[in-house]
Amino acid sequence: MTEHTLERSLEWEPAAEPIVVEHVAFPTPPFVAGMRKLTIQRDEQFRLALLAEGFLENRNELMIRREATDKIPAGTFVDLDEATFEAHGGWCSLTVALHDVPDAVFASDDPRIRFQQRGRVFCFARTWSQKFVAHDGREPNLEPLCTPAWRSDWFVNGPHDPVCMRSTRRRRQVVFSRERQFGSVKLPELPQGGDGRDHFVVDAGPIGFALCKVPKEVAPEWCNGISIEFRAPIPHAETRTAVWEIVSFALGRRLIPIGSTVYDETGWAIEEEVLNPISGDGLRELCSEDDMPPIPLRIPSADIEAVLAKLVPRYLELRDSMDLRNALWGYWSACEAATPIDLAIFRASVEALKKGWYAASGGRSDGNYMSKESFDEVSGDSLRLIEERLAKHPAAKEILNNLRRAYRMSGNEEVRMFFARIGLQLGAIEEAAMRAANVPAHGTMTPGGKMKEYVVHGRAYRTLFARTFLRLLGYDGQYLDRTAPGFPSRALGEPASGSAG
């Protein structure tokens, strides 16, 4: 395997340099028998690519694989390939989409046939320094020799604004020391970097973590690399995922996970994981966008620490019961969508909040102004008279069906009732954005000459989602009105003002 310096391992994600594994017994399948070397490397968009190399042990294998591939009908969904193997005192696991047939390379000066097999890696993990532990008749497990001391989850698309107010002290000495109130470490290696405000710490009761900027000397500056660090006892994966979801929302940027590292108390990496980022092809462009936090964060101050100390426990409490993760996924999809398509996605995301709130609160919305039975009782005679007079009209059935559904609310009306129940007053600009969402929902995908108007509607719907989300979390501070020049702060109960500028 490739050797990484201790400092780089401490400061940035495991696949910052190519990961090379060789002199290992690789599993076949999914790999071709005779594989000698595996290389995993990121491209300019941080996507993970795999290159497997070796010499064919069975010359018929390529033909057999090609014949099997040819039998797969076009459009068939093929499962990802998974492999686990022991390598240099550790255990590796790999999830990859391998190309169907390897490329064979014939060299006249070598009787062997060299092959290359490529693929797209979704996840690669390895655990170092393990021991086999047998458990009463069960299969033996691999457990680390060292106790985990902390974990760094790595992300790109971190914040641009200087929200970090705590300093890190680095020195070139006989040992590298990184001293933080949140936790310190010493390594027998000379570091790069220096002092500076580069992290903040959140104490949210049972959950504590630090968000730390990655030094520009070890990560591409354009990607705004960060880590979220958890000290032992390290929370389980779902809790850590929930933390970066709510941190993303508060910072106004979708943090994109690319891996993680677990360290022992001396700073040695004992577990590593690298991930393919879920970002499409525009990662560099996404990372260049400005921060759009929904709440004011004075710069620099401890505001972000105080805000997250309140939001994180509440989000963890309500995340599953209200399905808030689903709503946030829609929110980020809308924030990154084109105008005016974003309006339709914002609307769906707000409706997801409504649905989750009803499910968690024990309340019920059947979408009716009144019961069908009551409506039929008061409207029966009138509807029969209308039916008689429309008897010969070609659309009589459709008209009557619409009339018989008059007791039901429209989608926007049901959402307005939800806002009333949670005590959120809407302004004219937010009402206009809700109406404008009907345009892309019914087939108009381009703004035409109304680009400025639809951009304002998109800002209003983004603000409306943020106000609703914060209300459900019990937030009682200020929010940023993205519909008005200068993005002024307002009380959460005060509607957006709406100024097209």
Secondary structure as UniProt FT lines:
FT   HELIX           6..11
FT   HELIX           14..16
FT   STRAND          19..22
FT   TURN            28..30
FT   TURN            33..34
FT   STRAND          35..42
FT   TURN            44..45
FT   STRAND          48..55
FT   TURN            59..60
FT   HELIX           61..70
FT   TURN            74..75
FT   STRAND          81..87
FT   TURN            88..89
FT   STRAND          90..98
FT   STRAND          103..106
FT   TURN            108..109
FT   STRAND          113..127
FT   STRAND          130..135
FT   TURN            136..137
FT   STRAND          138..144
FT   STRAND          150..156
FT   STRAND          166..169
FT   STRAND          176..179
FT   STRAND          185..187
FT   STRAND          196..204
FT   TURN            205..206
FT   STRAND          207..213
FT   TURN            216..218
FT   HELIX           221..223
FT   STRAND          226..231
FT   HELIX           237..251
FT   STRAND          256..263
FT   TURN            265..266
FT   STRAND          269..275
FT   TURN            280..281
FT   HELIX           283..288
FT   TURN            299..300
FT   HELIX           303..318
FT   TURN            319..323
FT   HELIX           324..335
FT   TURN            339..340
FT   HELIX           341..361
FT   HELIX           372..389
FT   TURN            390..392
FT   TURN            394..395
FT   HELIX           396..404
FT   TURN            405..407
FT   HELIX           411..422
FT   HELIX           428..436
FT   HELIX           438..441
FT   TURN            442..443
FT   HELIX           448..450
FT   HELIX           451..472
FT   TURN            473..474
FT   STRAND          478..480
FT   TURN            482..483
FT   TURN            485..486
FT   STRAND          489..491
FT   TURN            492..493
//
